């Protein structure tokens, strides 16, 4: 029997134990990365939901502003008409002159 065999067997056993230790460390790292990816995916989903909410709110704000703009246009047109009527009334009043 080769006297070097027990040393080689011990070395192989040691190498195998080192490989198992490396595999365990790699599995732990993968588990950590998977956990981080799950948390990140969850956070991205939360952010997307928030963006969707804000998008809806902005759409409603834009609709309100369009409605208010239409109302203001109508008010402006009405005021322009009143201004013309007031100008006519002033002209009539000025034409009457002072009543002594």
N, CA and C of each residue as an Amber inpcrd file, in Angstrom:
protein
   300
   0.8410000  -1.1880000   0.0000000   0.0000000   0.0000000   0.0000000
   0.8790000   1.2420000   0.0000000   0.3840000   2.2240000  -0.7690000
   1.1340000   3.4720000  -0.9050000   0.9870000   4.2740000   0.3770000
   2.0960000   4.6720000   1.0000000   2.0130000   5.4210000   2.2520000
   1.4080000   6.8140000   2.0680000   1.3190000   7.2720000   0.8520000
   0.8080000   8.6230000   0.5640000  -0.7290000   8.6450000   0.4780000
  -1.3760000   7.4940000   0.3900000  -2.8310000   7.4200000   0.2280000
  -3.5730000   8.0620000   1.4080000  -3.2540000   7.7770000   2.6710000
  -3.9950000   8.4280000   3.7650000  -3.9000000   9.9540000   3.7140000
  -2.7410000  10.4620000   3.3570000  -2.5970000  11.9210000   3.2440000
  -3.4630000  12.4470000   2.1130000  -3.4850000  11.7480000   0.9790000
  -4.3080000  12.1710000  -0.1660000  -5.7980000  12.1050000   0.1850000
  -6.2180000  11.0760000   0.8560000  -7.6150000  10.9420000   1.2650000
  -7.9880000  12.0840000   2.2070000  -7.0960000  12.3540000   3.1450000
  -7.3580000  13.4580000   4.0840000  -7.4440000  14.7840000   3.3270000
  -6.5850000  14.9820000   2.3510000  -6.5990000  16.2220000   1.5590000
  -7.8960000  16.3280000   0.7650000  -8.3060000  15.2070000   0.1420000
  -9.5500000  15.2040000  -0.6300000 -10.7320000  15.4920000   0.2930000
 -10.7500000  14.8480000   1.4740000 -11.8170000  15.0890000   2.4500000
 -11.8400000  16.5720000   2.8410000 -10.6690000  17.1410000   3.0700000
 -10.5660000  18.5580000   3.4250000 -11.0630000  19.4340000   2.2720000
 -10.6720000  19.0780000   1.0310000 -11.1190000  19.8420000  -0.1380000
 -12.6390000  19.7740000  -0.2850000 -13.2060000  18.5870000  -0.0480000
 -14.6600000  18.4260000  -0.1420000 -15.3510000  19.2670000   0.9280000
 -14.8370000  19.2830000   2.1240000 -15.4090000  20.1120000   3.1940000
 -15.3320000  21.5900000   2.8340000 -14.2100000  21.9980000   2.2290000
 -14.0800000  23.3880000   1.7740000 -15.1160000  23.7080000   0.7000000
 -15.3440000  22.7530000  -0.2140000 -16.3460000  22.9620000  -1.2700000
 -17.7520000  23.1000000  -0.6720000 -18.0660000  22.2530000   0.3170000
 -19.3640000  22.3750000   0.9860000 -19.5030000  23.7290000   1.6820000
 -18.4250000  24.1760000   2.3000000 -18.4500000  25.4800000   2.9680000
 -18.6670000  26.5960000   1.9500000 -18.0110000  26.4930000   0.7910000
 -18.1950000  27.4910000  -0.2660000 -19.6250000  27.4490000  -0.8070000
 -20.1550000  26.2220000  -0.9740000 -21.5180000  26.0940000  -1.4620000
 -22.5060000  26.7000000  -0.4570000 -22.2940000  26.4710000   0.8120000
 -23.1570000  27.0460000   1.8420000 -23.0930000  28.5690000   1.8170000
 -21.8730000  29.0970000   1.6850000 -21.7110000  30.5580000   1.6230000
 -22.4030000  31.1140000   0.3740000 -22.2650000  30.4100000  -0.7570000
 -22.9050000  30.8640000  -1.9970000 -24.4280000  30.8210000  -1.8500000
 -24.9420000  29.7510000  -1.2260000 -26.3920000  29.6510000  -1.0100000
 -26.8860000  30.7670000  -0.0960000 -26.1180000  31.0660000   0.9350000
 -26.4920000  32.1630000   1.8370000 -26.5250000  33.4850000   1.0860000
 -25.5220000  33.7000000   0.2310000 -25.4790000  34.9330000  -0.5660000
 -26.6720000  35.0040000  -1.5100000 -26.9800000  33.8850000  -2.1540000
 -28.1310000  33.8560000  -3.0600000 -29.4290000  34.1240000  -2.3130000
 -29.5670000  33.5460000  -1.1300000 -30.7650000  33.7960000  -0.3310000
 -30.8750000  35.2720000   0.0400000 -29.7510000  35.8740000   0.3760000
 -29.7450000  37.3080000   0.7010000 -30.1470000  38.1300000  -0.5130000
 -29.5720000  37.8040000  -1.6710000 -29.9030000  38.5310000  -2.9040000
 -31.3780000  38.3300000  -3.2510000 -31.8740000  37.1030000  -3.1260000
 -33.2950000  36.8500000  -3.4150000 -34.1980000  37.6590000  -2.4920000
 -33.8450000  37.7290000  -1.2220000 -34.6340000  38.5250000  -0.2840000
 -34.6170000  39.9960000  -0.6530000 -33.4510000  40.4860000  -1.0410000
 -33.3400000  41.8920000  -1.4350000 -34.1460000  42.1510000  -2.7040000
 -34.1080000  41.2010000  -3.6450000 -34.8790000  41.3680000  -4.8780000
 -36.3740000  41.3810000  -4.5920000 -36.8230000  40.5200000  -3.6790000
 -38.2500000  40.5140000  -3.3200000 -38.6530000  41.8450000  -2.6880000
 -37.8040000  42.3550000  -1.7770000 -38.1130000  43.6450000  -1.1430000
 -38.0990000  44.7630000  -2.1800000 -37.1380000  44.7260000  -3.0930000
 -37.0590000  45.7460000  -4.1380000 -38.2800000  45.6760000  -5.0550000
 -38.6670000  44.4730000  -5.4430000 -39.8400000  44.3150000  -6.3050000
 -41.0890000  44.8350000  -5.5930000 -41.1880000  44.5650000  -4.3060000
 -42.3230000  45.0520000  -3.5280000 -42.3240000  46.5750000  -3.4910000
 -41.1610000  47.1430000  -3.2690000 -41.0500000  48.6110000  -3.2090000
 -41.3690000  49.2390000  -4.5630000 -40.8850000  48.6300000  -5.6350000
 -41.1780000  49.1350000  -6.9830000 -42.6830000  49.0990000  -7.2350000
 -43.3370000  48.0270000  -6.7820000 -44.7870000  47.9260000  -6.9290000
 -45.4910000  49.0380000  -6.1440000 -45.0080000  49.3120000  -4.9260000
 -45.5910000  50.4020000  -4.1220000 -45.4260000  51.7380000  -4.8330000
 -44.2380000  51.9610000  -5.3830000 -43.9720000  53.2280000  -6.0900000
 -44.8740000  53.3290000  -7.3180000 -45.0470000  52.2160000  -8.0450000
 -45.9170000  52.2240000  -9.2220000 -47.3550000  52.5390000  -8.8330000
 -47.8230000  51.9620000  -7.7290000 -49.1830000  52.2510000  -7.2680000
 -49.3270000  53.7220000  -6.9080000 -48.3050000  54.2750000  -6.2590000
 -48.3300000  55.6940000  -5.9030000 -48.3480000  56.5530000  -7.1620000
 -47.5260000  56.1870000  -8.1540000 -47.5140000  56.9420000  -9.4120000
 -48.8720000  56.8690000 -10.1050000 -49.4880000  55.6870000 -10.0920000
 -50.8100000  55.5580000 -10.7000000 -51.8230000  56.4520000  -9.9900000
 -51.7490000  56.4750000  -8.6580000 -52.6400000  57.3300000  -7.8740000
 -52.4450000  58.8010000  -8.2350000 -51.1810000  59.2070000  -8.2800000
 -50.8780000  60.6050000  -8.6030000 -51.2980000  60.9360000 -10.0340000
 -51.1160000  59.9790000 -10.9310000 -51.5500000  60.2070000 -12.3130000
 -53.0430000  60.4610000 -12.3830000 -53.8070000  59.6780000 -11.6400000
 -55.2530000  59.8860000 -11.6070000 -55.6190000  61.2360000 -11.0180000
 -54.9110000  61.5910000  -9.9580000 -55.1780000  62.8920000  -9.3330000
 -54.8450000  64.0310000 -10.2870000 -53.7240000  63.9200000 -10.9890000
 -53.3480000  64.9660000 -11.9490000 -54.3690000  65.0650000 -13.0780000
 -54.8780000  63.9270000 -13.5240000 -55.9220000  63.9590000 -14.5600000
 -57.1520000  64.7090000 -14.0640000 -57.5560000  64.4450000 -12.8140000
 -58.7210000  65.1500000 -12.2620000 -58.4450000  66.6470000 -12.1100000
 -57.2360000  66.9960000 -11.6980000 -56.8700000  68.4150000 -11.5690000
 -56.9230000  69.0920000 -12.9340000 -56.3820000  68.4190000 -13.9560000
 -56.4200000  68.9870000 -15.3110000 -57.8590000  69.1780000 -15.7800000
 -58.7190000  68.1860000 -15.5090000 -60.1260000  68.3190000 -15.8910000
 -60.7670000  69.5140000 -15.1880000 -60.5050000  69.6570000 -13.8920000
 -61.0460000  70.7990000 -13.1390000 -60.5430000  72.1190000 -13.7090000
 -59.2640000  72.1590000 -14.0570000 -58.7200000  73.4040000 -14.6100000
 -59.3500000  73.7330000 -15.9580000 -59.6070000  72.7130000 -16.7830000
 -60.2760000  72.9530000 -18.0660000 -61.6910000  73.4980000 -17.8360000
 -62.4000000  72.9150000 -16.8740000 -63.7520000  73.3910000 -16.5630000
 -63.7110000  74.8240000 -16.0430000 -62.7540000  75.1040000 -15.1560000
 -62.6390000  76.4580000 -14.6140000 -62.2510000  77.4500000 -15.7100000
 -61.4140000  77.0180000 -16.6180000 -61.0230000  77.8940000 -17.7230000
 -62.2420000  78.2300000 -18.5770000 -63.0810000  77.2400000 -18.8330000
 -64.3040000  77.4940000 -19.6000000 -65.2180000  78.4580000 -18.8700000
 -65.3590000  78.2650000 -17.5630000 -66.1920000  79.1720000 -16.7710000
 -65.6350000  80.5940000 -16.8090000 -64.3240000  80.7170000 -16.6590000
 -63.7020000  82.0490000 -16.6870000 -63.8840000  82.7160000 -18.0510000
 -63.8090000  81.9330000 -19.1200000 -64.0390000  82.5000000 -20.4540000
 -65.4570000  83.0460000 -20.5630000 -66.4190000  82.2770000 -20.0290000
 -67.8080000  82.7490000 -20.0830000 -67.9910000  84.0100000 -19.2320000
 -67.3710000  84.0400000 -18.0610000 -67.4540000  85.2250000 -17.1960000
 -66.8150000  86.4210000 -17.8840000 -65.6760000  86.1930000 -18.5230000
 -64.9860000  87.2860000 -19.2330000 -65.8660000  87.8320000 -20.3590000
 -66.5130000  86.9230000 -21.0950000 -67.4120000  87.3690000 -22.1650000
 -68.5890000  88.1620000 -21.5860000 -69.1300000  87.6850000 -20.4920000
 -70.2490000  88.3830000 -19.8530000 -69.8120000  89.7780000 -19.3780000
 -68.6180000  89.8390000 -18.7510000 -68.1210000  91.1360000 -18.2830000
 -67.8550000  92.0830000 -19.4460000 -67.3740000  91.5490000 -20.5520000
 -67.1530000  92.4010000 -21.7270000 -68.4870000  92.9790000 -22.2130000
 -69.5380000  92.1380000 -22.1960000 -70.8620000  92.6290000 -22.5840000
 -71.3560000  93.7010000 -21.6340000 -71.1570000  93.4850000 -20.3170000
 -71.5660000  94.4840000 -19.3330000 -70.7850000  95.7750000 -19.5050000
 -69.5090000  95.6390000 -19.8290000 -68.6800000  96.8260000 -20.0230000
 -69.2110000  97.6560000 -21.1920000 -69.6070000  96.9510000 -22.2580000
 -70.1910000  97.6670000 -23.4080000 -71.4870000  98.3570000 -23.0370000
 -72.3090000  97.6810000 -22.2590000 -73.5840000  98.2670000 -21.8240000
 -73.3430000  99.4780000 -20.9300000 -72.3710000  99.3760000 -20.0340000
 -72.0470000 100.5070000 -19.1620000 -71.5470000 101.7000000 -19.9770000
 -70.7510000 101.4130000 -20.9850000 -70.2600000 102.4990000 -21.8460000
 -71.4290000 103.1980000 -22.5300000 -72.4160000 102.4160000 -22.9790000
 -73.5960000 103.0090000 -23.6170000 -74.3880000 103.8510000 -22.6200000
 -74.5420000 103.3540000 -21.3890000 -75.2690000 104.0900000 -20.3590000
 -74.5440000 105.3970000 -20.0570000 -73.2120000 105.3430000 -19.9380000
 -72.4440000 106.5640000 -19.6820000 -72.6230000 107.5730000 -20.8090000
 -72.6360000 107.0940000 -22.0230000 -72.8230000 107.9950000 -23.1680000
 -74.1890000 108.6730000 -23.0910000 -75.1900000 107.8930000 -22.7620000
 -76.5420000 108.4490000 -22.6500000 -76.5890000 109.4660000 -21.5210000
 -75.9990000 109.1150000 -20.3780000 -76.0250000 110.0260000 -19.2340000
 -75.2690000 111.3080000 -19.5280000 -74.1630000 111.1940000 -20.2130000
 -73.3840000 112.3930000 -20.5420000 -74.1600000 113.2710000 -21.5270000
 -74.9330000 112.6370000 -22.3940000 -75.7140000 113.3810000 -23.3640000
 -76.8650000 114.1300000 -22.7220000 -77.3050000 113.6490000 -21.5730000
 -78.3970000 114.3290000 -20.9070000 -77.9250000 115.6240000 -20.2700000
 -76.7010000 115.6470000 -19.8640000 -76.1620000 116.8510000 -19.2590000
 -76.7350000 117.0740000 -17.8790000 -76.2500000 118.1560000 -17.2400000
 -76.7520000 118.4340000 -15.8890000 -78.1690000 118.9780000 -15.9410000
 -78.9820000 118.5930000 -14.9870000 -80.3650000 119.0840000 -14.9440000
 -80.4140000 120.1740000 -13.8680000 -80.5480000 121.4120000 -14.3480000
 -80.5950000 122.5810000 -13.4370000 -81.9950000 123.0120000 -13.1820000
